[in-house]
């Protein structure tokens, strides 16, 4: 009789632990993982768009032309007092 009561109590406690702790935690972990993957995809897309915009900007701008300036050099003498 006592063995039957103890076995029933153990089964009841296992049932409670599984359905009130294990299953909700596993669902929470899955939802967090799904949200993280979605955020990573959004960040990757934003990064690609930024790179595309940057490459388009550099290709549309005229490349800077190098201007060679022939500078005049002035010779000077030290003046001693």
Biotite code that builds the C-alpha atoms (Angstrom):
import biotite.structure as struc

atoms = struc.array([
    struc.Atom([0.000, 0.000, 0.000], chain_id="A", res_id=1, res_name="UNK", atom_name="CA", element="C"),
    struc.Atom([2.768, 2.471, 0.957], chain_id="A", res_id=2, res_name="UNK", atom_name="CA", element="C"),
    struc.Atom([4.740, 1.524, -2.141], chain_id="A", res_id=3, res_name="UNK", atom_name="CA", element="C"),
    struc.Atom([1.717, 2.395, -4.308], chain_id="A", res_id=4, res_name="UNK", atom_name="CA", element="C"),
    struc.Atom([1.344, 5.810, -2.630], chain_id="A", res_id=5, res_name="UNK", atom_name="CA", element="C"),
    struc.Atom([5.072, 6.577, -2.928], chain_id="A", res_id=6, res_name="UNK", atom_name="CA", element="C"),
    struc.Atom([5.124, 5.500, -6.596], chain_id="A", res_id=7, res_name="UNK", atom_name="CA", element="C"),
    struc.Atom([2.068, 7.682, -7.308], chain_id="A", res_id=8, res_name="UNK", atom_name="CA", element="C"),
    struc.Atom([3.686, 10.642, -5.557], chain_id="A", res_id=9, res_name="UNK", atom_name="CA", element="C"),
    struc.Atom([6.910, 10.206, -7.551], chain_id="A", res_id=10, res_name="UNK", atom_name="CA", element="C"),
    struc.Atom([4.994, 9.959, -10.828], chain_id="A", res_id=11, res_name="UNK", atom_name="CA", element="C"),
    struc.Atom([2.976, 13.073, -9.923], chain_id="A", res_id=12, res_name="UNK", atom_name="CA", element="C"),
    struc.Atom([6.148, 15.052, -9.069], chain_id="A", res_id=13, res_name="UNK", atom_name="CA", element="C"),
    struc.Atom([7.853, 13.972, -12.297], chain_id="A", res_id=14, res_name="UNK", atom_name="CA", element="C"),
    struc.Atom([4.757, 15.002, -14.255], chain_id="A", res_id=15, res_name="UNK", atom_name="CA", element="C"),
    struc.Atom([4.742, 18.429, -12.600], chain_id="A", res_id=16, res_name="UNK", atom_name="CA", element="C"),
    struc.Atom([8.466, 18.971, -13.159], chain_id="A", res_id=17, res_name="UNK", atom_name="CA", element="C"),
    struc.Atom([8.285, 17.961, -16.816], chain_id="A", res_id=18, res_name="UNK", atom_name="CA", element="C"),
    struc.Atom([5.219, 19.996, -17.736], chain_id="A", res_id=19, res_name="UNK", atom_name="CA", element="C"),
    struc.Atom([5.903, 23.071, -15.582], chain_id="A", res_id=20, res_name="UNK", atom_name="CA", element="C"),
    struc.Atom([9.682, 23.371, -15.916], chain_id="A", res_id=21, res_name="UNK", atom_name="CA", element="C"),
    struc.Atom([11.238, 21.343, -18.723], chain_id="A", res_id=22, res_name="UNK", atom_name="CA", element="C"),
    struc.Atom([8.763, 22.030, -21.528], chain_id="A", res_id=23, res_name="UNK", atom_name="CA", element="C"),
    struc.Atom([8.398, 25.797, -20.896], chain_id="A", res_id=24, res_name="UNK", atom_name="CA", element="C"),
    struc.Atom([12.180, 26.201, -20.689], chain_id="A", res_id=25, res_name="UNK", atom_name="CA", element="C"),
    struc.Atom([12.714, 24.325, -23.950], chain_id="A", res_id=26, res_name="UNK", atom_name="CA", element="C"),
    struc.Atom([10.058, 26.482, -25.668], chain_id="A", res_id=27, res_name="UNK", atom_name="CA", element="C"),
    struc.Atom([11.732, 29.610, -24.324], chain_id="A", res_id=28, res_name="UNK", atom_name="CA", element="C"),
    struc.Atom([15.135, 28.508, -25.560], chain_id="A", res_id=29, res_name="UNK", atom_name="CA", element="C"),
    struc.Atom([13.713, 27.812, -29.027], chain_id="A", res_id=30, res_name="UNK", atom_name="CA", element="C"),
    struc.Atom([12.045, 31.212, -29.226], chain_id="A", res_id=31, res_name="UNK", atom_name="CA", element="C"),
    struc.Atom([15.214, 33.012, -28.076], chain_id="A", res_id=32, res_name="UNK", atom_name="CA", element="C"),
    struc.Atom([17.263, 31.086, -30.618], chain_id="A", res_id=33, res_name="UNK", atom_name="CA", element="C"),
    struc.Atom([14.787, 31.935, -33.386], chain_id="A", res_id=34, res_name="UNK", atom_name="CA", element="C"),
    struc.Atom([14.862, 35.630, -32.426], chain_id="A", res_id=35, res_name="UNK", atom_name="CA", element="C"),
    struc.Atom([18.668, 35.674, -32.396], chain_id="A", res_id=36, res_name="UNK", atom_name="CA", element="C"),
    struc.Atom([18.842, 34.091, -35.855], chain_id="A", res_id=37, res_name="UNK", atom_name="CA", element="C"),
    struc.Atom([16.336, 36.628, -37.169], chain_id="A", res_id=38, res_name="UNK", atom_name="CA", element="C"),
    struc.Atom([18.351, 39.513, -35.711], chain_id="A", res_id=39, res_name="UNK", atom_name="CA", element="C"),
    struc.Atom([21.550, 38.151, -37.242], chain_id="A", res_id=40, res_name="UNK", atom_name="CA", element="C"),
    struc.Atom([19.877, 37.909, -40.659], chain_id="A", res_id=41, res_name="UNK", atom_name="CA", element="C"),
    struc.Atom([18.634, 41.487, -40.365], chain_id="A", res_id=42, res_name="UNK", atom_name="CA", element="C"),
    struc.Atom([22.096, 42.728, -39.378], chain_id="A", res_id=43, res_name="UNK", atom_name="CA", element="C"),
    struc.Atom([23.684, 40.846, -42.299], chain_id="A", res_id=44, res_name="UNK", atom_name="CA", element="C"),
    struc.Atom([21.172, 42.384, -44.730], chain_id="A", res_id=45, res_name="UNK", atom_name="CA", element="C"),
    struc.Atom([21.765, 45.866, -43.328], chain_id="A", res_id=46, res_name="UNK", atom_name="CA", element="C"),
    struc.Atom([25.525, 45.368, -43.621], chain_id="A", res_id=47, res_name="UNK", atom_name="CA", element="C"),
    struc.Atom([25.180, 44.250, -47.253], chain_id="A", res_id=48, res_name="UNK", atom_name="CA", element="C"),
    struc.Atom([22.993, 47.239, -48.057], chain_id="A", res_id=49, res_name="UNK", atom_name="CA", element="C"),
    struc.Atom([25.518, 49.583, -46.461], chain_id="A", res_id=50, res_name="UNK", atom_name="CA", element="C"),
    struc.Atom([28.330, 48.021, -48.470], chain_id="A", res_id=51, res_name="UNK", atom_name="CA", element="C"),
    struc.Atom([26.335, 48.288, -51.689], chain_id="A", res_id=52, res_name="UNK", atom_name="CA", element="C"),
    struc.Atom([25.529, 51.926, -50.989], chain_id="A", res_id=53, res_name="UNK", atom_name="CA", element="C"),
    struc.Atom([29.174, 52.637, -50.243], chain_id="A", res_id=54, res_name="UNK", atom_name="CA", element="C"),
    struc.Atom([30.404, 50.963, -53.441], chain_id="A", res_id=55, res_name="UNK", atom_name="CA", element="C"),
    struc.Atom([27.793, 52.822, -55.491], chain_id="A", res_id=56, res_name="UNK", atom_name="CA", element="C"),
    struc.Atom([28.851, 56.094, -53.918], chain_id="A", res_id=57, res_name="UNK", atom_name="CA", element="C"),
    struc.Atom([32.528, 55.518, -54.695], chain_id="A", res_id=58, res_name="UNK", atom_name="CA", element="C"),
    struc.Atom([31.813, 54.481, -58.277], chain_id="A", res_id=59, res_name="UNK", atom_name="CA", element="C"),
    struc.Atom([29.570, 57.477, -58.989], chain_id="A", res_id=60, res_name="UNK", atom_name="CA", element="C"),
    struc.Atom([32.075, 60.031, -57.688], chain_id="A", res_id=61, res_name="UNK", atom_name="CA", element="C"),
    struc.Atom([34.733, 61.123, -60.128], chain_id="A", res_id=62, res_name="UNK", atom_name="CA", element="C"),
    struc.Atom([38.101, 59.869, -59.069], chain_id="A", res_id=63, res_name="UNK", atom_name="CA", element="C"),
    struc.Atom([40.269, 62.658, -57.746], chain_id="A", res_id=64, res_name="UNK", atom_name="CA", element="C"),
    struc.Atom([42.803, 63.819, -60.243], chain_id="A", res_id=65, res_name="UNK", atom_name="CA", element="C"),
    struc.Atom([46.291, 64.281, -58.992], chain_id="A", res_id=66, res_name="UNK", atom_name="CA", element="C"),
    struc.Atom([47.467, 67.794, -59.586], chain_id="A", res_id=67, res_name="UNK", atom_name="CA", element="C"),
    struc.Atom([51.188, 68.188, -59.931], chain_id="A", res_id=68, res_name="UNK", atom_name="CA", element="C"),
    struc.Atom([52.372, 71.598, -58.892], chain_id="A", res_id=69, res_name="UNK", atom_name="CA", element="C"),
    struc.Atom([55.823, 72.705, -59.746], chain_id="A", res_id=70, res_name="UNK", atom_name="CA", element="C"),
    struc.Atom([56.718, 74.720, -56.713], chain_id="A", res_id=71, res_name="UNK", atom_name="CA", element="C"),
    struc.Atom([59.186, 77.542, -56.707], chain_id="A", res_id=72, res_name="UNK", atom_name="CA", element="C"),
    struc.Atom([61.897, 77.172, -54.204], chain_id="A", res_id=73, res_name="UNK", atom_name="CA", element="C"),
    struc.Atom([63.399, 80.297, -52.730], chain_id="A", res_id=74, res_name="UNK", atom_name="CA", element="C"),
    struc.Atom([66.990, 80.268, -51.625], chain_id="A", res_id=75, res_name="UNK", atom_name="CA", element="C"),
    struc.Atom([67.708, 82.225, -48.521], chain_id="A", res_id=76, res_name="UNK", atom_name="CA", element="C"),
    struc.Atom([70.817, 83.294, -46.719], chain_id="A", res_id=77, res_name="UNK", atom_name="CA", element="C"),
    struc.Atom([71.306, 83.441, -43.030], chain_id="A", res_id=78, res_name="UNK", atom_name="CA", element="C"),
    struc.Atom([71.801, 86.919, -41.777], chain_id="A", res_id=79, res_name="UNK", atom_name="CA", element="C"),
    struc.Atom([74.228, 87.182, -38.899], chain_id="A", res_id=80, res_name="UNK", atom_name="CA", element="C"),
    struc.Atom([74.030, 90.081, -36.530], chain_id="A", res_id=81, res_name="UNK", atom_name="CA", element="C"),
])
